[in-house]
């Protein structure tokens, strides 16, 4: 198999971070890029989903608790209720 060179430009900080993670996985940058390109050819597509980031709001971070939680205007009231409970 004949080999060829590919020159790419990337952010230097991104490169260092990626190299560190890849090294932990036992890959060098060249091997990782070859794995990526092999998957592109095999799948005839980019081998992962590309989408816009989710718009994270305070309610989105609550998971399934939306509408089930409420904030008390008076923090002493709930504390008194808690003391009565105890």
N, C-alpha and C positions, 0 to 999 in steps of 0.2 A: 504494500500500500504506500503510495507516494504521499508525502506530507507537504503542507503549505503553511505559510505564516498568515496570521490575522492580526492586524494592529487596531486596537480600540483605544478610545480615550474615555476615562472615567474620573470621577472625583477621587483624589488621593486618599481621603479619609475613608470613603466607601471601600476602596481597594484594600486598605489595611485591615478594616473590620472584617471584610469578606475572607481575606486570606487567613485570618486568625480562626474564624469559624470553620473554614474548610480544612485547615490543618488539624483541628480537633476531630474532624470527621475522617481524617486520613487521606484527604484530597489536596492536590495542589491546584492552582488556578487553571492551568492548562487542562488537567483531567476533568475538572468541574465543567468547564466550557465545552469540552468534547462530549461529556454526558448530556449536557443541555442540547447540543446540536444533534446528537443521536436521537434524542427523544422528539425533537422537532421533526426529523425525517420520519421516524417510526409512526408518530401520531398524525403527521401532516398538519400540525398545529402547534401553537405554543403550549408546552406541557403543564401549564397551570392557569388558573383563572385570573384574568385581569379585570378589575372593577374599580369604580370610584370608592374612596374610603367612606365608611358609614358616617353619617352625621350624628355624632354622639352628643346627646343632651343629658341633662341631669335625670330625666325620667327614663331614658334608655339604659342608664347604668343601674336602675332599680330592678331590672329583669322582670320577673313576674309580679312584682309588688306594686306596680302602678295602680293608683286608685285605691289601694288598700292601706296606705299610710297617710297620716295627716300630721301636720306640725301644730303643736299647741301654741296659742298666743301667750299662755301663762305657764311658765315652766314650773312654778311652785305647785300648781294644781295637780299635775301628774305625779309629782314627787310625794305629795300628801296621800294620793291614792295608793302609791306604791308602799308607803309606810303603813297604811291601814291594811294592805294586803299581807305584809310581812307580819 
